[in-house]
Amino acid sequence: MLETREGGCHCGRVRFRARVDFARLSHCNCTMCTKKGILHLSMMPDDFELLRGKNALTVYTFETGVAQHTFCTHCGMHAFYIPRSQPDMITVSARCIDGIDVTTLKPTRFFDGQHWEDAQRNRIANGGHVAPAGLNGSVTLNLILSRAPE
């Protein structure tokens, strides 16, 4: 069930509003997600709005450069990012949603990021969303930033 929720980084400079479905909460064991402790809530760009903090964000990329790992330049919090597996989507960190009780968060899906290529093939084979071929997450991030207020 979709819910409209707000959230953001620790210092409050980055704020978002998103339509999220907690029944689709997932986790990943790749090094990035493990170190960030992220629990994923993925959505299409139309279900995400950056309310403020456009100029407080910076991006970290690595390896393929497709994923866009955004974080607040002031507090360092990763409130959302564009995943490599679905670069036309946004993933919000469920832990960054306002008023969330983390003890109630129960991921129902798992992505084996330690074996990324196999996990991606399996996700798609099991009916997972397929992004347009060759899309870089920077395109999706720029779309979000272009709609955000200064």
C-alpha positions as CSV (number, residue, x, y, z in Angstrom):
1,M,0.0,0.0,0.0
2,L,1.4,3.3,-1.0
3,E,1.9,6.0,1.6
4,T,3.1,9.6,1.2
5,R,5.9,10.2,3.7
6,E,8.5,12.8,4.2
7,G,12.1,12.4,5.4
8,G,15.6,13.7,5.0
9,C,19.1,13.8,6.2
10,H,20.2,14.2,9.8
11,C,20.8,18.0,9.8
12,G,17.6,18.8,7.9
13,R,19.2,20.5,4.9
14,V,18.0,17.7,2.5
15,R,14.3,17.0,2.7
16,F,12.1,14.8,0.4
17,R,8.5,13.6,0.0
18,A,7.9,10.2,-1.4
19,R,5.2,7.7,-2.1
20,V,6.5,4.5,-0.5
21,D,5.3,0.9,-0.1
22,F,6.7,-0.6,3.0
23,A,5.6,-4.1,1.8
24,R,8.3,-3.8,-0.8
25,L,11.1,-3.0,1.7
26,S,14.3,-4.7,0.7
27,H,17.9,-5.0,1.8
28,C,21.2,-5.7,0.0
29,N,24.5,-7.1,1.1
30,C,26.8,-5.2,-1.2
31,T,29.6,-3.3,0.5
32,M,28.0,0.1,0.0
33,C,24.6,-0.9,1.4
34,T,26.1,-2.9,4.2
35,K,28.3,0.1,5.3
36,K,25.4,2.6,4.9
37,G,22.9,0.2,6.7
38,I,20.3,1.1,4.1
39,L,16.9,-0.5,3.9
40,H,15.6,0.2,0.4
41,L,12.3,1.7,-0.7
42,S,12.4,2.0,-4.5
43,M,10.0,4.2,-6.6
44,M,9.7,5.9,-9.9
45,P,10.8,9.6,-10.1
46,D,7.2,10.7,-10.3
47,D,6.7,9.4,-6.8
48,F,9.6,11.4,-5.3
49,E,10.0,15.1,-4.7
50,L,13.1,16.8,-3.4
51,L,11.7,19.5,-1.2
52,R,15.0,21.2,-0.3
53,G,18.7,20.6,-0.3
54,K,19.5,20.5,-4.0
55,N,22.7,22.5,-3.3
56,A,23.5,20.5,-0.2
57,L,23.9,17.2,-2.1
58,T,27.0,15.7,-3.5
59,V,27.4,12.4,-5.4
60,Y,29.7,9.4,-5.0
61,T,30.1,7.0,-7.8
62,F,32.4,4.0,-8.3
63,E,33.1,1.1,-10.7
64,T,30.5,1.5,-13.5
65,G,29.4,5.0,-12.4
66,V,25.8,4.1,-13.1
67,A,24.6,4.3,-9.4
68,Q,24.4,7.8,-8.0
69,H,25.0,7.7,-4.2
70,T,23.9,11.1,-3.0
71,F,24.7,12.4,0.4
72,C,24.4,15.7,2.4
73,T,27.6,17.7,2.3
74,H,27.0,18.9,5.8
75,C,26.0,15.8,7.9
76,G,27.0,13.1,5.4
77,M,23.7,11.3,5.5
78,H,22.6,9.1,2.5
79,A,18.8,9.8,2.4
80,F,18.3,8.5,-1.1
81,Y,20.2,7.4,-4.2
82,I,19.8,6.1,-7.7
83,P,20.7,2.4,-7.9
84,R,22.7,0.7,-10.5
85,S,20.2,-2.2,-10.8
86,Q,17.4,0.3,-11.7
87,P,18.9,3.6,-12.8
88,D,15.6,5.0,-13.8
89,M,14.3,4.7,-10.2
90,I,15.1,6.3,-6.9
91,T,15.7,4.4,-3.7
92,V,14.9,6.1,-0.4
93,S,16.6,4.9,2.8
94,A,13.7,3.8,5.0
95,R,15.7,4.8,8.0
96,C,15.6,8.4,6.8
97,I,11.8,8.7,6.8
98,D,10.4,10.9,9.6
99,G,9.0,9.2,12.6
100,I,10.0,5.7,11.5
101,D,10.3,3.0,14.2
102,V,13.2,0.9,12.9
103,T,12.1,-2.0,15.0
104,T,9.0,-2.4,12.7
105,L,11.0,-2.4,9.5
106,K,11.0,-6.0,8.1
107,P,12.5,-6.3,4.6
108,T,10.6,-8.7,2.4
109,R,13.0,-8.8,-0.4
110,F,16.8,-9.3,-0.7
111,F,19.3,-8.4,-3.4
112,D,22.6,-10.3,-3.3
113,G,24.8,-7.4,-4.1
114,Q,27.9,-9.5,-3.3
115,H,27.1,-11.4,-6.5
116,W,25.6,-8.4,-8.3
117,E,25.5,-9.7,-11.9
118,D,23.8,-13.0,-10.9
119,A,21.4,-11.2,-8.5
120,Q,20.4,-8.7,-11.3
121,R,19.8,-11.6,-13.8
122,N,17.7,-13.4,-11.2
123,R,15.7,-10.2,-10.2
124,I,14.8,-9.6,-13.9
125,A,14.0,-13.3,-14.6
126,N,11.6,-13.2,-11.6
127,G,9.7,-10.3,-13.1
128,G,11.7,-7.4,-11.7
129,H,11.6,-4.0,-13.3
130,V,13.9,-3.5,-16.3
131,A,15.4,-0.1,-16.9
132,P,16.1,1.2,-20.4
133,A,19.4,-0.3,-21.7
134,G,22.4,1.9,-21.2
135,L,20.8,4.4,-18.9
136,N,23.1,6.1,-16.4
137,G,21.6,7.0,-13.0
138,S,22.9,10.6,-13.5
139,V,20.0,11.1,-16.0
140,T,17.5,10.2,-13.3
141,L,19.3,12.3,-10.6
142,N,19.4,15.3,-12.9
143,L,15.7,15.0,-13.5
144,I,15.0,15.0,-9.8
145,L,17.4,18.0,-9.2
146,S,15.8,19.9,-12.2
147,R,12.4,19.8,-10.5
148,A,13.7,20.8,-7.0
149,P,13.6,24.3,-5.6
150,E,16.9,26.1,-5.0
